[in-house]
Amino acid sequence: MSCSKENTIKSQDSASTLSFRSKNNIEKVSDTFNNGDTILNVNYETGTFDSGISGVTATHASAADAAYMVNPANNGSNYAIAHKIVYGDTAYNSDGNIRSESDAVAIQSARFFPGDERRYEFSVLLKDWTPWVSGSTYETTIYQLKVSGNSTSGSGVPLQFRTARNAMRLRYEGSNTLKDILSDLRPYINQWLNFRVDVLWADDNTGYMKTYMKLPGQSSYTLVDEKTNFRTFAGNVSVGNVGYIKWGVYVTQSPLTRIAYHDNLRIIKLPL
């Protein structure tokens, strides 16, 4: 299902595979939650890049269509945001690489630190995504739980959602820890996919990270990967590292153009 109408608005920002062998091994999770526990809700129903929330950015890429609003979103909402990158075109370059991403780092309540327990949700549509055939891996990041760095300390990315070949992949901090949660995403191109991550942020081995997925036609989320007794916060608060969310499209290979729609980005305080 693709969107029939797109209204392009110039950016105003300045700056191993899941197996279903046994239903008993699949955890189903309800969609319900207490609205009072919601820290951030970016649903774009204002039709604006910031969803009416001061501190939500659109993109740092300079191309006029690096970020634009989509209407209708065809997911039960009126609006969603689209991000676009084109390999080799410097107008889609920001922060040293080909990327067009939104973030909420400026919103203090939306940041995460060790000791915080949070739920992160987002919906994504891979617009006319070019399938992988052979050669380069064709990896593109579509969502990140990221920790900022600074001049005195490096940091990491606790979790990335990436497409790799024709799979949907989780890449954990350190980049050598991978999990393909959807072995073949081609049947879902131009359809909305829904994801949820529950995290206890910890800078020692006491944290957890649980990732859930809801595919088109499914009524509830399914647990697709879980890490426990795990260091989830990849940084050092004492030198200014902070955690935040980013969504959009980041990196691609020649000769690809990548476009992803995002909607219903939420941060919810746990436990509910």
C-alpha positions, 0 to 999 in steps of 0.5 A: 500500500503506497501513499497516493498523494505527497505534499512536499514541504521544504525542511525548516530545520536549520541546522538469526532470523525470527522463527515461528516454529512454536506459538508457545515460544512467541510472546504476544503483547497488548497495544494498550497503555496508560496515556499518563505514562507517555513522555513523548508522542510524535504523531505529526497530526499538526502537519508540521515537522515538529508535530507541534513539539518544540525541540523535535527536528526534521533534518540537517540535510540541505536538500529541499526534499530531505524531509517532507510531510506525507498526506494522507499517511494511509495508516489511520493518520492524516500525516507522517514524515518522510526522509530521503537520501540519494547516494553521492548527492552532497545535498543529502549529507549531514554530520559527515555522512549521507543521512536525513534524520529527525531527533528529539535530543533537545527535549530533556524529558525525552533523553535517557540515562542509566536507571531510566526504564522506557518503552520506545515505539515507532511505525515505518514504511519503506517507500519503493525500497529497492530489493537486494539482488547481489553485491553490496549489503545495501544497509540503511539505518531507519531508527536509532537509540543513540548516545551522544559523544563529545570531545573527551569521550566517545559513545555508542549506539545502543540499538539500530534498526537497519535494513541489510540485504532483504532483512530487517536487522537489529544492530547493538552497540559494538556492531558485531552483535546482530539479529535479523528479526525479519528475514525477508522484508520485500513483501512489506515494502510500502506497508506500515511496520510497527516496532516497540522496544522496552529498555532498562538503561544501565551502564553495567550488566544489569539492564535489559532490552526487549524488541517487539514487532507487529506486521501488517494484519497482526493485532498485537506485538510479538517479542522478536529479540531479548537481551537481559543482564546487559549493558544498555547505556553506551556512554559516560554521563559524567562527561556529558553523554546523553541518550536520545532517539533518531529516526529517518534514513542513514547511509546507502550504497550506490546507486540507491535512493532511499525514502522512509516514512515514520509516524507514531513515535512514542516514549513511554515511562515504564513500568506502566 
